[in-house]
């Protein structure tokens, strides 16, 4: 079975040539003075792990951003394919998805649902919180 062993949002992330995952500025909350609020750039960081039985097969991947009411705000999809791991080991894939100028229509709870083969494997939460201007400014 395929598992999503890591799911988070960060200011910046990449996967090196050596397959090392580099992450900077992990967050789960955005502060905004007004809505709709746009975030200029964030990275959704995911690590997938699969058994040998799931290697060398094509799996469907979908990522959906939904709000607290269950409304879809953003979706993307693609295929996921694992190489064959050494005997007795799992195979891992690190994936970084850069998201630019996402719009959040209101304050509240959101989540990125990570769906593999039509099953939700991970949820990455995000809250958009109102920041009030200090009085007198």
Beta strands, then each sheet from edge to edge (+ up, - down):
strand 1: 3-15
strand 2: 21-27
strand 3: 29-32
strand 4: 37-50
strand 5: 58-67
strand 6: 72-81
strand 7: 91-104
strand 8: 108-116
strand 9: 119-130
sheet 1: 2+ 1- 4+ 7-
sheet 2: 3+ 9+ 8- 5+ 6-
end
